[in-house]
Amino acid sequence: MNTEQDQTEAPPPRSSPDAGSRPAWVSGELLDQWCAWVHRDESRQAPNEPRPLTALAPWDLTPVAPVPACTPEDVRSAATAALAAQRAWARTPPAHRTGIVLAFHDLLLRRQDQVLDLIQWETGKARYHAWQEVAQVAAIARHYARRAARYLTTRRVRGMVPGLTKVREPRVPKGVVGIISPWNYPLYLGVGDVLPALLAGNAVVSKADSQTALTLLWTRALLHEAGLPADLWHIVVGDGPVVGTALIDAVDFVCFTGSTATGRTVAERAARRLVGASLELGGKNPLIVREDADIAAAAAGTVVAAFANTGQMCIHIERAYVHEKVYDAFREELLRATRALRLGRTYDWAADLGPLVSPAQLAAVAAHVDDALAKGAKVLAGGRARPDIGPLFYEPTILEGVTADMDVCERETFGPVLSLYPCATDDEALKLANQGTYGLSASIWSKDTREAARMARLIRCGSVNINDGAAAAAGSIEAGMGGAGDSGLGRRHGAEGIRKYTESQTVAVQRLMPLGPSPKQSAESFARRTNRQLSLLRRIGVR
């Protein structure tokens, strides 16, 4: 592995509505440098070499770049090397770790045009949505660099015998953390969980999604340039059931983001090894528009929450429950804002939405819409593919008249599709919002924020945004983010987002004498005296 690479500054990104090929600044030499960060078991024999993986660019389905594929042996080798490096890293002063993460923060902002191009090349998303990943990772880096010491501070607790027993609870790193991240937010979800794991004193082995491996490899090179030792973060690439399974079997904690079906498999396999797992899974997120809502603001916010990243976002809104007295006005505002969205494939900031990521994703979205139409739903906007723009483009779609027998009603679409429902009361809206098995994110629009906050506590989900679609909660890094029900376990962000990578350890120091009867005292006498002390503590109110 070349650990002395230096990423040059990128020229300004080109702008072309027909651009779907490699960004002009990406050379074969740079690709080789990034791919060198894919971990390989040096003892592996050539006949066991798997074929490289080549993703297709969503803009035009041209090949992106071949990336080395890994074997289970590579994964085990990566975990072994990571554990050896972690032992030294855990003894590294926290200030040194913090300095590396802050240096990475600065380099990321300085080089953002590079990674924006890579994210767009691999995912097809609009540049603004790619930039949101940069902003979020920078915020995570800054937050944990400044707050990690406070989140992980050693806690002093009361000992068994006050004055004689001194007890503290330090937090110690898990060891090697395995992170499995998806394609839809390759920088944010690929790196945002790595940074707190490293700051907590762990090493990391990441499984990059095959669609977006270059983004993660570029970032690995950048963190090394910021000062991170080479063996502390390893990246493996390959088929999920093979490489992902090997990763779960080799690490001390698993952080997974992806579908609920795969999340169950991850949790089951981790449980067999008795290692912890945090899981952010799917969602069928509801939005409620109350009678007193600012209709223009609610419609604008709904468009953003429903169609950002072409709907390929775990916290995006898929169903909107609107008070019947404002339903017509809201629908008209929503349709106007939706029809104004610009679809395009360009490396500049001109397009509002890009394509779906793959033919399979396009087929899944179209199937949900077609099923709804066949069963009586009505398309208010969109509802069709746009091959004239590119092979995977699909118009932002609004449906009305969706019923329980339609696939789009309670199953996650993960695409630019929103269903509208009129409601007579707030209670009806809450009941409908709580339908189904998911519970990730929700949104309430109302001028009465106190009443909206009361309603929020009645929605079974991890985050509720009031007068915002999804970003307010997700962007508040000091607050936890995660799901309930089929939407997952655990939290990223906030205190839990770093503490989950540690274990609480109890260290008790006994002074003067050991606990228990003295050599000259019988066990019965000791028990009677202790009981009297316990009764006294109860009477004087000692907790």
Secondary structure as UniProt FT lines:
FT   TURN            17..18
FT   TURN            24..25
FT   HELIX           28..35
FT   TURN            36..37
FT   TURN            42..43
FT   HELIX           46..48
FT   STRAND          53..56
FT   TURN            58..60
FT   STRAND          63..67
FT   HELIX           72..89
FT   TURN            90..91
FT   HELIX           94..110
FT   HELIX           112..123
FT   HELIX           127..151
FT   STRAND          155..158
FT   TURN            162..164
FT   STRAND          165..169
FT   STRAND          171..173
FT   STRAND          176..180
FT   TURN            186..187
FT   HELIX           188..191
FT   TURN            192..193
FT   HELIX           194..199
FT   TURN            200..201
FT   STRAND          203..208
FT   TURN            210..211
FT   HELIX           213..225
FT   TURN            226..227
FT   HELIX           230..232
FT   STRAND          233..237
FT   HELIX           240..244
FT   HELIX           245..248
FT   TURN            249..250
FT   STRAND          253..257
FT   HELIX           260..273
FT   STRAND          276..280
FT   STRAND          285..289
FT   TURN            291..292
FT   HELIX           295..307
FT   HELIX           308..311
FT   TURN            314..315
FT   STRAND          317..323
FT   TURN            324..326
FT   HELIX           327..339
FT   HELIX           359..374
FT   TURN            375..376
FT   STRAND          378..381
FT   TURN            387..389
FT   TURN            391..392
FT   STRAND          397..400
FT   TURN            404..405
FT   HELIX           407..410
FT   STRAND          417..423
FT   HELIX           426..433
FT   STRAND          441..445
FT   HELIX           449..456
FT   TURN            457..458
FT   STRAND          463..466
FT   HELIX           471..475
FT   TURN            477..478
FT   HELIX           485..487
FT   STRAND          488..489
FT   TURN            494..495
FT   HELIX           496..499
FT   TURN            500..501
FT   STRAND          502..504
FT   STRAND          507..510
FT   TURN            519..520
FT   HELIX           523..539
FT   TURN            540..541
//
